């Protein structure tokens, strides 16, 4: 299994819809950079319901050791930036990202990506989730950006359209 490096949003949204356990069920362990911890801590301090990765056995915190990706970082947040830096330091790793710009940068640099929606589809395919539609509904209630065309495509891939 390749290393999986996770940004804030997959952790946040899967936790908030009660599906955080699909991550370790699908990928085993996950690397979370310090900037992601800081983003989650800041949200928790504001009263948001967010996971605490330090207490999850399947999470390993790791900081990037170089600024190898510094030229990639333009309009990205600290979490996305550190995820990309770690992914460049770990060839063959998978970046768990939802941000469109971060995903484009990852792909253009040969970094495989997966997002919250891809994890939900994988969970259904592997039998860890019976249906995807309720999770999509809940994500949208939480403010997850999901275009109707993307929603329809995910439901079609899940065999629910």
Beta strands, then each sheet from edge to edge (+ up, - down):
strand 1: 4-6
strand 2: 30-32
strand 3: 59-61
strand 4: 94-96
strand 5: 112-114
sheet 1: 3+ 2+ 1+ 4+ 5+
end
